[in-house]
Amino acid sequence: MDVVYRVEGMSCGGCVNSVTRAIQAVAPSAVVSVELETKRVTVTGIDDDDMIRQAVENAGFDFGGRI
């Protein structure tokens, strides 16, 4: 199942890597795809909004919730 989230504050490839690593740290089996231009993060393999929110916020970005 794919879940799409809005994540604000990403502005470069480093941000993409930070968000991806943060999510994969809490959900190692998840597949993460980040679209920098649209601020969308697609997560496949986990359906836990609170876990994703905490990972994103701990990485220093604003979690906008599911799209």
N, CA, C and O atoms as a CHARMM CRD file, in Angstrom:
* protein
*
  268
    1    1 MET  N      0.84000  -1.18200   0.00000 PROA 1      0.00000
    2    1 MET  CA     0.00000   0.00000   0.00000 PROA 1      0.00000
    3    1 MET  C      0.88600   1.24600   0.00000 PROA 1      0.00000
    4    1 MET  O      1.82500   1.34900   0.78800 PROA 1      0.00000
    5    2 ASP  N      0.58400   2.16800  -0.87100 PROA 2      0.00000
    6    2 ASP  CA     1.29600   3.44600  -0.92700 PROA 2      0.00000
    7    2 ASP  C      0.54200   4.49300  -0.10700 PROA 2      0.00000
    8    2 ASP  O     -0.67500   4.63400  -0.22300 PROA 2      0.00000
    9    3 VAL  N      1.27900   5.21100   0.71000 PROA 3      0.00000
   10    3 VAL  CA     0.70700   6.32500   1.46200 PROA 3      0.00000
   11    3 VAL  C      1.51500   7.56200   1.09400 PROA 3      0.00000
   12    3 VAL  O      2.74500   7.54000   1.12300 PROA 3      0.00000
   13    4 VAL  N      0.81800   8.64300   0.74600 PROA 4      0.00000
   14    4 VAL  CA     1.48000   9.87300   0.31200 PROA 4      0.00000
   15    4 VAL  C      1.30000  10.93900   1.38400 PROA 4      0.00000
   16    4 VAL  O      0.19600  11.17600   1.87600 PROA 4      0.00000
   17    5 TYR  N      2.41300  11.57500   1.73000 PROA 5      0.00000
   18    5 TYR  CA     2.41700  12.62200   2.74800 PROA 5      0.00000
   19    5 TYR  C      2.96100  13.92300   2.15500 PROA 5      0.00000
   20    5 TYR  O      3.71200  13.91700   1.18000 PROA 5      0.00000
   21    6 ARG  N      2.56400  15.02200   2.76400 PROA 6      0.00000
   22    6 ARG  CA     3.12800  16.32000   2.39700 PROA 6      0.00000
   23    6 ARG  C      4.18000  16.64900   3.45200 PROA 6      0.00000
   24    6 ARG  O      3.92000  16.57200   4.65300 PROA 6      0.00000
   25    7 VAL  N      5.37100  17.01600   2.98200 PROA 7      0.00000
   26    7 VAL  CA     6.46700  17.38100   3.88500 PROA 7      0.00000
   27    7 VAL  C      7.02600  18.72000   3.43300 PROA 7      0.00000
   28    7 VAL  O      7.54300  18.84300   2.32300 PROA 7      0.00000
   29    8 GLU  N      6.92200  19.71000   4.28600 PROA 8      0.00000
   30    8 GLU  CA     7.40100  21.05400   3.98400 PROA 8      0.00000
   31    8 GLU  C      8.82200  21.23900   4.50700 PROA 8      0.00000
   32    8 GLU  O      9.24900  20.57100   5.44900 PROA 8      0.00000
   33    9 GLY  N      9.53900  22.15700   3.87600 PROA 9      0.00000
   34    9 GLY  CA    10.87100  22.51700   4.34100 PROA 9      0.00000
   35    9 GLY  C     11.99000  21.87200   3.54500 PROA 9      0.00000
   36    9 GLY  O     13.16300  22.15100   3.79400 PROA 9      0.00000
   37   10 MET  N     11.65100  21.01400   2.59200 PROA 10     0.00000
   38   10 MET  CA    12.68300  20.39000   1.76100 PROA 10     0.00000
   39   10 MET  C     13.02900  21.33900   0.61900 PROA 10     0.00000
   40   10 MET  O     12.14300  21.87400  -0.04600 PROA 10     0.00000
   41   11 SER  N     14.33800  21.54400   0.39600 PROA 11     0.00000
   42   11 SER  CA    14.72600  22.47600  -0.66100 PROA 11     0.00000
   43   11 SER  C     15.85600  21.96800  -1.55400 PROA 11     0.00000
   44   11 SER  O     16.24000  22.63500  -2.51500 PROA 11     0.00000
   45   12 CYS  N     16.39400  20.76800  -1.23200 PROA 12     0.00000
   46   12 CYS  CA    17.53200  20.28200  -2.01800 PROA 12     0.00000
   47   12 CYS  C     17.63100  18.76400  -1.92300 PROA 12     0.00000
   48   12 CYS  O     16.85800  18.11500  -1.21800 PROA 12     0.00000
   49   13 GLY  N     18.58600  18.22300  -2.63800 PROA 13     0.00000
   50   13 GLY  CA    18.81300  16.79000  -2.62000 PROA 13     0.00000
   51   13 GLY  C     19.21400  16.27700  -1.24900 PROA 13     0.00000
   52   13 GLY  O     18.88300  15.15000  -0.87900 PROA 13     0.00000
   53   14 GLY  N     19.92200  17.09800  -0.50100 PROA 14     0.00000
   54   14 GLY  CA    20.29000  16.71100   0.85800 PROA 14     0.00000
   55   14 GLY  C     19.07400  16.53300   1.74500 PROA 14     0.00000
   56   14 GLY  O     19.03300  15.63900   2.59000 PROA 14     0.00000
   57   15 CYS  N     18.08500  17.39000   1.54600 PROA 15     0.00000
   58   15 CYS  CA    16.83400  17.28300   2.29800 PROA 15     0.00000
   59   15 CYS  C     16.11400  15.98400   1.94100 PROA 15     0.00000
   60   15 CYS  O     15.58700  15.29000   2.81100 PROA 15     0.00000
   61   16 VAL  N     16.10100  15.67300   0.65900 PROA 16     0.00000
   62   16 VAL  CA    15.48300  14.42800   0.19200 PROA 16     0.00000
   63   16 VAL  C     16.15100  13.24200   0.87400 PROA 16     0.00000
   64   16 VAL  O     15.47600  12.33800   1.36500 PROA 16     0.00000
   65   17 ASN  N     17.47800  13.25100   0.90000 PROA 17     0.00000
   66   17 ASN  CA    18.21500  12.16100   1.54200 PROA 17     0.00000
   67   17 ASN  C     17.92900  12.09300   3.03600 PROA 17     0.00000
   68   17 ASN  O     17.80100  11.00200   3.59300 PROA 17     0.00000
   69   18 SER  N     17.82800  13.23600   3.68600 PROA 18     0.00000
   70   18 SER  CA    17.56100  13.26600   5.12600 PROA 18     0.00000
   71   18 SER  C     16.19000  12.67700   5.45300 PROA 18     0.00000
   72   18 SER  O     16.05600  11.88700   6.38700 PROA 18     0.00000
   73   19 VAL  N     15.18400  13.06100   4.68800 PROA 19     0.00000
   74   19 VAL  CA    13.83700  12.54700   4.91300 PROA 19     0.00000
   75   19 VAL  C     13.79200  11.04200   4.63500 PROA 19     0.00000
   76   19 VAL  O     13.20600  10.27800   5.40200 PROA 19     0.00000
   77   20 THR  N     14.40400  10.63800   3.55200 PROA 20     0.00000
   78   20 THR  CA    14.42200   9.21500   3.20000 PROA 20     0.00000
   79   20 THR  C     15.09700   8.39500   4.28900 PROA 20     0.00000
   80   20 THR  O     14.55800   7.37600   4.71900 PROA 20     0.00000
   81   21 ARG  N     16.26500   8.82500   4.73800 PROA 21     0.00000
   82   21 ARG  CA    16.99700   8.10100   5.78200 PROA 21     0.00000
   83   21 ARG  C     16.22500   8.06700   7.10100 PROA 21     0.00000
   84   21 ARG  O     16.21900   7.05100   7.79600 PROA 21     0.00000
   85   22 ALA  N     15.57600   9.17800   7.44100 PROA 22     0.00000
   86   22 ALA  CA    14.82600   9.24400   8.69900 PROA 22     0.00000
   87   22 ALA  C     13.67300   8.24300   8.70300 PROA 22     0.00000
   88   22 ALA  O     13.43400   7.56100   9.70000 PROA 22     0.00000
   89   23 ILE  N     12.96700   8.16400   7.58900 PROA 23     0.00000
   90   23 ILE  CA    11.84300   7.22000   7.51800 PROA 23     0.00000
   91   23 ILE  C     12.35500   5.78400   7.50900 PROA 23     0.00000
   92   23 ILE  O     11.80000   4.92300   8.19100 PROA 23     0.00000
   93   24 GLN  N     13.40000   5.52200   6.74800 PROA 24     0.00000
   94   24 GLN  CA    13.92400   4.16700   6.67700 PROA 24     0.00000
   95   24 GLN  C     14.56700   3.73600   7.99500 PROA 24     0.00000
   96   24 GLN  O     14.68300   2.53900   8.25800 PROA 24     0.00000
   97   25 ALA  N     14.98000   4.67500   8.81400 PROA 25     0.00000
   98   25 ALA  CA    15.53900   4.33400  10.12200 PROA 25     0.00000
   99   25 ALA  C     14.47500   3.74800  11.04600 PROA 25     0.00000
  100   25 ALA  O     14.76600   2.85900  11.84500 PROA 25     0.00000
  101   26 VAL  N     13.23900   4.24500  10.93800 PROA 26     0.00000
  102   26 VAL  CA    12.15800   3.73300  11.79300 PROA 26     0.00000
  103   26 VAL  C     11.37800   2.61100  11.11900 PROA 26     0.00000
  104   26 VAL  O     10.66300   1.86000  11.78300 PROA 26     0.00000
  105   27 ALA  N     11.51400   2.49900   9.80100 PROA 27     0.00000
  106   27 ALA  CA    10.80900   1.46000   9.03900 PROA 27     0.00000
  107   27 ALA  C     11.74600   0.92900   7.96000 PROA 27     0.00000
  108   27 ALA  O     11.60100   1.28100   6.78900 PROA 27     0.00000
  109   28 PRO  N     12.70700   0.08600   8.33900 PROA 28     0.00000
  110   28 PRO  CA    13.73500  -0.36400   7.39400 PROA 28     0.00000
  111   28 PRO  C     13.20100  -1.04800   6.14100 PROA 28     0.00000
  112   28 PRO  O     13.85700  -1.00800   5.10000 PROA 28     0.00000
  113   29 SER  N     12.04500  -1.66700   6.21400 PROA 29     0.00000
  114   29 SER  CA    11.50400  -2.36400   5.04300 PROA 29     0.00000
  115   29 SER  C     10.70600  -1.43800   4.12400 PROA 29     0.00000
  116   29 SER  O     10.28300  -1.85700   3.04600 PROA 29     0.00000
  117   30 ALA  N     10.49700  -0.19000   4.53400 PROA 30     0.00000
  118   30 ALA  CA     9.70600   0.74900   3.73300 PROA 30     0.00000
  119   30 ALA  C     10.47300   1.19400   2.49300 PROA 30     0.00000
  120   30 ALA  O     11.69700   1.32600   2.50700 PROA 30     0.00000
  121   31 VAL  N      9.72900   1.41700   1.43700 PROA 31     0.00000
  122   31 VAL  CA    10.27700   2.01900   0.22100 PROA 31     0.00000
  123   31 VAL  C      9.81000   3.47300   0.22600 PROA 31     0.00000
  124   31 VAL  O      8.61300   3.74600   0.31100 PROA 31     0.00000
  125   32 VAL  N     10.75600   4.39800   0.13600 PROA 32     0.00000
  126   32 VAL  CA    10.45300   5.82600   0.23700 PROA 32     0.00000
  127   32 VAL  C     10.80400   6.51100  -1.07200 PROA 32     0.00000
  128   32 VAL  O     11.89500   6.32800  -1.61100 PROA 32     0.00000
  129   33 SER  N      9.86600   7.30300  -1.57700 PROA 33     0.00000
  130   33 SER  CA    10.08300   8.08100  -2.79300 PROA 33     0.00000
  131   33 SER  C      9.70700   9.52900  -2.49800 PROA 33     0.00000
  132   33 SER  O      8.59800   9.81500  -2.04800 PROA 33     0.00000
  133   34 VAL  N     10.64400  10.43700  -2.75500 PROA 34     0.00000
  134   34 VAL  CA    10.42400  11.84700  -2.43900 PROA 34     0.00000
  135   34 VAL  C     10.39500  12.66700  -3.72800 PROA 34     0.00000
  136   34 VAL  O     11.28500  12.55000  -4.57000 PROA 34     0.00000
  137   35 GLU  N      9.36300  13.49400  -3.87200 PROA 35     0.00000
  138   35 GLU  CA     9.25400  14.42500  -4.99600 PROA 35     0.00000
  139   35 GLU  C      9.49100  15.82900  -4.44000 PROA 35     0.00000
  140   35 GLU  O      8.60300  16.42800  -3.83300 PROA 35     0.00000
  141   36 LEU  N     10.68300  16.33300  -4.65400 PROA 36     0.00000
  142   36 LEU  CA    11.08100  17.61200  -4.07900 PROA 36     0.00000
  143   36 LEU  C     10.18400  18.75500  -4.53800 PROA 36     0.00000
  144   36 LEU  O      9.78100  19.59100  -3.72900 PROA 36     0.00000
  145   37 GLU  N      9.87200  18.79600  -5.82400 PROA 37     0.00000
  146   37 GLU  CA     9.10400  19.91800  -6.37800 PROA 37     0.00000
  147   37 GLU  C      7.69200  20.01200  -5.79800 PROA 37     0.00000
  148   37 GLU  O      7.18200  21.11000  -5.57600 PROA 37     0.00000
  149   38 THR  N      7.05600  18.85200  -5.55000 PROA 38     0.00000
  150   38 THR  CA     5.68100  18.86000  -5.05400 PROA 38     0.00000
  151   38 THR  C      5.59800  18.68500  -3.54100 PROA 38     0.00000
  152   38 THR  O      4.51500  18.75000  -2.95900 PROA 38     0.00000
  153   39 LYS  N      6.76100  18.46100  -2.90500 PROA 39     0.00000
  154   39 LYS  CA     6.83500  18.25900  -1.45000 PROA 39     0.00000
  155   39 LYS  C      6.06400  17.01600  -1.01600 PROA 39     0.00000
  156   39 LYS  O      5.50400  16.97600   0.07900 PROA 39     0.00000
  157   40 ARG  N      6.04000  16.00200  -1.88000 PROA 40     0.00000
  158   40 ARG  CA     5.33000  14.77000  -1.57600 PROA 40     0.00000
  159   40 ARG  C      6.31600  13.65000  -1.27100 PROA 40     0.00000
  160   40 ARG  O      7.34600  13.49500  -1.92700 PROA 40     0.00000
  161   41 VAL  N      5.96100  12.88400  -0.26000 PROA 41     0.00000
  162   41 VAL  CA     6.75500  11.72100   0.11600 PROA 41     0.00000
  163   41 VAL  C      5.82100  10.51300   0.06900 PROA 41     0.00000
  164   41 VAL  O      4.81300  10.46400   0.77300 PROA 41     0.00000
  165   42 THR  N      6.16800   9.55200  -0.76200 PROA 42     0.00000
  166   42 THR  CA     5.38300   8.32600  -0.87500 PROA 42     0.00000
  167   42 THR  C      6.10300   7.22500  -0.11800 PROA 42     0.00000
  168   42 THR  O      7.29200   6.98200  -0.32600 PROA 42     0.00000
  169   43 VAL  N      5.36500   6.56200   0.76400 PROA 43     0.00000
  170   43 VAL  CA     5.93400   5.48300   1.57100 PROA 43     0.00000
  171   43 VAL  C      5.15500   4.20800   1.26400 PROA 43     0.00000
  172   43 VAL  O      3.93000   4.16900   1.36900 PROA 43     0.00000
  173   44 THR  N      5.88200   3.18200   0.88700 PROA 44     0.00000
  174   44 THR  CA     5.28500   1.88500   0.59600 PROA 44     0.00000
  175   44 THR  C      5.78500   0.88500   1.62400 PROA 44     0.00000
  176   44 THR  O      6.98300   0.80500   1.89600 PROA 44     0.00000
  177   45 GLY  N      4.87300   0.13400   2.18400 PROA 45     0.00000
  178   45 GLY  CA     5.26700  -0.92700   3.09200 PROA 45     0.00000
  179   45 GLY  C      5.00200  -0.65200   4.55500 PROA 45     0.00000
  180   45 GLY  O      5.23300  -1.52000   5.39700 PROA 45     0.00000
  181   46 ILE  N      4.52300   0.53300   4.87700 PROA 46     0.00000
  182   46 ILE  CA     4.16700   0.85600   6.26300 PROA 46     0.00000
  183   46 ILE  C      3.00900   1.84700   6.24400 PROA 46     0.00000
  184   46 ILE  O      2.94600   2.74100   5.40000 PROA 46     0.00000
  185   47 ASP  N      2.10200   1.66800   7.18900 PROA 47     0.00000
  186   47 ASP  CA     0.91100   2.51400   7.25400 PROA 47     0.00000
  187   47 ASP  C      0.74700   3.02600   8.68900 PROA 47     0.00000
  188   47 ASP  O     -0.26500   2.76800   9.34000 PROA 47     0.00000
  189   48 ASP  N      1.75300   3.75200   9.16600 PROA 48     0.00000
  190   48 ASP  CA     1.74500   4.25700  10.53600 PROA 48     0.00000
  191   48 ASP  C      2.06200   5.74900  10.49700 PROA 48     0.00000
  192   48 ASP  O      3.22400   6.15500  10.52500 PROA 48     0.00000
  193   49 ASP  N      1.01000   6.55100  10.43200 PROA 49     0.00000
  194   49 ASP  CA     1.17800   7.99900  10.29600 PROA 49     0.00000
  195   49 ASP  C      2.00300   8.59800  11.42700 PROA 49     0.00000
  196   49 ASP  O      2.83900   9.46600  11.18100 PROA 49     0.00000
  197   50 ASP  N      1.78500   8.15300  12.66100 PROA 50     0.00000
  198   50 ASP  CA     2.51100   8.72000  13.79700 PROA 50     0.00000
  199   50 ASP  C      4.00200   8.44000  13.70200 PROA 50     0.00000
  200   50 ASP  O      4.82100   9.30600  14.00900 PROA 50     0.00000
  201   51 MET  N      4.35600   7.23700  13.28000 PROA 51     0.00000
  202   51 MET  CA     5.76900   6.87800  13.15100 PROA 51     0.00000
  203   51 MET  C      6.43900   7.72500  12.07200 PROA 51     0.00000
  204   51 MET  O      7.55800   8.20400  12.25700 PROA 51     0.00000
  205   52 ILE  N      5.75300   7.90700  10.95100 PROA 52     0.00000
  206   52 ILE  CA     6.29800   8.70400   9.85400 PROA 52     0.00000
  207   52 ILE  C      6.40900  10.16300  10.28700 PROA 52     0.00000
  208   52 ILE  O      7.41900  10.81600  10.02700 PROA 52     0.00000
  209   53 ARG  N      5.38300  10.66800  10.94100 PROA 53     0.00000
  210   53 ARG  CA     5.40500  12.06600  11.42000 PROA 53     0.00000
  211   53 ARG  C      6.59600  12.30200  12.33200 PROA 53     0.00000
  212   53 ARG  O      7.32500  13.27800  12.16200 PROA 53     0.00000
  213   54 GLN  N      6.79600  11.42200  13.29000 PROA 54     0.00000
  214   54 GLN  CA     7.90800  11.58700  14.22700 PROA 54     0.00000
  215   54 GLN  C      9.25400  11.55500  13.50900 PROA 54     0.00000
  216   54 GLN  O     10.14100  12.35100  13.81600 PROA 54     0.00000
  217   55 ALA  N      9.40700  10.64600  12.56500 PROA 55     0.00000
  218   55 ALA  CA    10.67000  10.54800  11.82200 PROA 55     0.00000
  219   55 ALA  C     10.93400  11.83000  11.04800 PROA 55     0.00000
  220   55 ALA  O     12.04800  12.35200  11.06700 PROA 55     0.00000
  221   56 VAL  N      9.90300  12.34200  10.36200 PROA 56     0.00000
  222   56 VAL  CA    10.04800  13.56100   9.55100 PROA 56     0.00000
  223   56 VAL  C     10.36700  14.75800  10.44300 PROA 56     0.00000
  224   56 VAL  O     11.26800  15.54000  10.13900 PROA 56     0.00000
  225   57 GLU  N      9.63300  14.90000  11.53600 PROA 57     0.00000
  226   57 GLU  CA     9.85500  16.03600  12.43100 PROA 57     0.00000
  227   57 GLU  C     11.21500  15.94200  13.13700 PROA 57     0.00000
  228   57 GLU  O     11.87000  16.96300  13.34900 PROA 57     0.00000
  229   58 ASN  N     11.63700  14.74700  13.49700 PROA 58     0.00000
  230   58 ASN  CA    12.95100  14.57700  14.13200 PROA 58     0.00000
  231   58 ASN  C     14.08300  14.91900  13.16000 PROA 58     0.00000
  232   58 ASN  O     15.18000  15.29000  13.57700 PROA 58     0.00000
  233   59 ALA  N     13.80400  14.78800  11.85600 PROA 59     0.00000
  234   59 ALA  CA    14.79900  15.15500  10.83500 PROA 59     0.00000
  235   59 ALA  C     14.79400  16.65800  10.57700 PROA 59     0.00000
  236   59 ALA  O     15.63300  17.15900   9.82800 PROA 59     0.00000
  237   60 GLY  N     13.85700  17.38300  11.18900 PROA 60     0.00000
  238   60 GLY  CA    13.83000  18.84100  11.06800 PROA 60     0.00000
  239   60 GLY  C     12.88700  19.39200  10.01600 PROA 60     0.00000
  240   60 GLY  O     13.02500  20.54400   9.60300 PROA 60     0.00000
  241   61 PHE  N     11.92800  18.58600   9.57700 PROA 61     0.00000
  242   61 PHE  CA    10.99500  19.04300   8.54500 PROA 61     0.00000
  243   61 PHE  C      9.57300  19.07900   9.07700 PROA 61     0.00000
  244   61 PHE  O      9.26400  18.45000  10.09000 PROA 61     0.00000
  245   62 ASP  N      8.70700  19.82000   8.38800 PROA 62     0.00000
  246   62 ASP  CA     7.31300  19.97400   8.80900 PROA 62     0.00000
  247   62 ASP  C      6.46200  18.91000   8.13200 PROA 62     0.00000
  248   62 ASP  O      6.43200  18.79600   6.90600 PROA 62     0.00000
  249   63 PHE  N      5.77000  18.13200   8.96200 PROA 63     0.00000
  250   63 PHE  CA     4.91200  17.06200   8.48000 PROA 63     0.00000
  251   63 PHE  C      3.52700  17.62500   8.22300 PROA 63     0.00000
  252   63 PHE  O      2.88900  18.15100   9.13500 PROA 63     0.00000
  253   64 GLY  N      3.05400  17.51700   6.98100 PROA 64     0.00000
  254   64 GLY  CA     1.76600  18.07200   6.62200 PROA 64     0.00000
  255   64 GLY  C      0.63800  17.06100   6.60300 PROA 64     0.00000
  256   64 GLY  O     -0.51000  17.41700   6.33500 PROA 64     0.00000
  257   65 GLY  N      0.94700  15.80500   6.88500 PROA 65     0.00000
  258   65 GLY  CA    -0.08800  14.77900   6.91300 PROA 65     0.00000
  259   65 GLY  C     -0.27500  14.10700   5.56300 PROA 65     0.00000
  260   65 GLY  O      0.43000  14.37600   4.59000 PROA 65     0.00000
  261   66 ARG  N     -1.25400  13.22500   5.55400 PROA 66     0.00000
  262   66 ARG  CA    -1.56600  12.48400   4.33000 PROA 66     0.00000
  263   66 ARG  C     -2.17800  13.39000   3.27900 PROA 66     0.00000
  264   66 ARG  O     -2.87300  14.35900   3.58400 PROA 66     0.00000
  265   67 ILE  N     -1.89800  13.04500   2.04300 PROA 67     0.00000
  266   67 ILE  CA    -2.49900  13.76400   0.91800 PROA 67     0.00000
  267   67 ILE  C     -3.57100  12.86300   0.34500 PROA 67     0.00000
  268   67 ILE  O     -4.23700  13.23200  -0.62100 PROA 67     0.00000
